[in-house]
Amino acid sequence: MGKGEVLVEVRDLCKNFGVTVALDHVNMQIKRGEVRGLIGENGSGKSTVTTIIAGIQQATSGEMFYKGKPWKPQTSLEAVKAGIGIIVQEMGTIPTISVAENIFLGDYDKFRTGIIINRHKMVAAAQKALDDIGVTDIKAGDITAKYNMEQRKLIEIAKVMAHEPEMFVVDETTTALSESGRTILYNLMHKAAAEGKAVVMISHDLDEIMEHSDTLTVLRDGVIIDNIEKKDFEANDIKQKMIGREVGGNYYRVDMDGYEEDKVVLKADCITTMNNLLCFDLELHKGEILGIGGLSECGMHDLGRALYGLDEVIDGEVRLTKNNIKITSSEIAFAHGMGYVSKNRDTESLVMNASIGDNIASTGYKENRGFGPFISNKKERQYQQLQVDSLAIKCVNVFQPVSALSGGNKQKVVFGKWLAADSDVLILDCPTRGVDIGVKAAMYQLIYDMKKAGKSIVLISEELPELCGMSDRLLIMKEGAVTGEFFRKEGFDNNALIDCMI
């Protein structure tokens, strides 16, 4: 089969989760030699159709064909061995086993002699898989937990590519990668397409998906709205097809409203941690959105953890000035009106095997008490339902497992539990990572509403437009230190910001 020939076809594909329709009679062809982009709001069906193709879940009805033959994989391993791989949006490695064991998970037989697995041979093969994609700072024999989120995502990419797939899916993968990691992935995608293989790319970053896709499929509510060729890409047209209405080009703040400069609510005084921070100072004011930006490893994510008491401060201190409370743990932070949204949503901000309601109610034990220490079911249900309704979380009911939600709806649950708790100080680390433009707009409005209500927000982000669009004041970090301070009222100069980063 050559370029342009159909590699995978789905016909009349449907998928239901109870009463929720995730895919509604979807028809699609994926051809050799193309990078096919999939775009749509959270819950539109993008990940659902690709996970069915990749054997992770089964369709309710419909049929699929791979290389012209009927295709109905029962497991992802069956799909991998047949030549279809997927790099999932969530973290897909097991931290307690080695990098090599993760790369060849479920496929150890090729290294087996009798009952013995030749681990030296497996490590060598895994190291070659990493080298082949251009990753040189990860050792295949190491325990995976040694590596950070981005490095683990690169391990997942090596795992997929080690099986030399005929087609692979990139599901919101670039949100977990720095610029160098993204370059590695983009190069792999275009190399595969040039070799007559197929790539499916799912992304909420419209600029990214327009740049790297040959054809773009737009989904909305489980239905394919349009297939668009590269020559016809037009951003506003794609946005309108995604959400079914006109989208304004500017969904950030447009005001120049200030904050109470004479009221410091949170202060970090010369804090030093074991992770990247050395004698770091910070002041957050009442009603302020304080942006923190820089390259991925600049220390900004470590700063967020230190401010909330998640990482130990070995010198200096973090204090809430209202009651002169020293923050030494997340329990103390929570007890005194602080909230924290982690960059690592699925492992740190949510309990994935718990319900939507239980996740939201996790911040409301005091508010939802009835008699003595006992929780009032009525109060708790109202507490949960208020957030589901006000944030328009797409779900069957509050009892649905949070793991069954799309990325954007999971993020709404994270926001919901802190909104319900009415936190005075919020540390938001990449709060719109992996969500579509509609959800982003809603979250930006929530952040602005919290500011107007006198809440104070530390907004940590790797996206400059987001920082410039939302911040009152912006600190740029490099190697654990502030290299520049900028103010909304003076205007943000992108070139000056970038100079401070690099």
Secondary structure, DSSP 8 states (H G I E B T S, - for coil): --TTSEEEEEEEEEEEETTEEEEEEEEEEEETT-EEEEE-STTSSHHHHHHHHTTSS--SEEEEEETTEE---SSHHHHHHHTEEEE-SS--S-TTSBHHHHHTTT-GGGGEETTEE-HHHHHHHHHHHHHHTT--S--TTSBGGGS-HHHHHHHHHHHHHHT--SEEEEESGGGG--HHHHHHHHHHHHHHHHTT-EEEEE-S-HHHHHHH-SEEEEEETTEEEEEEEGGG--HHHHHHHHHTS---S--S-------EEEEEEEEEEEEEESSS-SSEEEEEEET-EEEEE-STTSSHHHHHHHHTTSS-EEEEEEEETTTTEE--SHHHHHHTTEEEE-SSIIIII--TTSBHHHHHHTT-TTTTB-STT-B-HHHHHHHHHHHHHHTT---S-TTSBGGGS-HHHHHHHHHHHHHHHT-SEEEEESTTTT--HHHHHHHHHHHHHHHHTT-EEEEE-S-HHHHHHH-SEEEEEETTEEEEEEEGGG---HHHHHHHH-
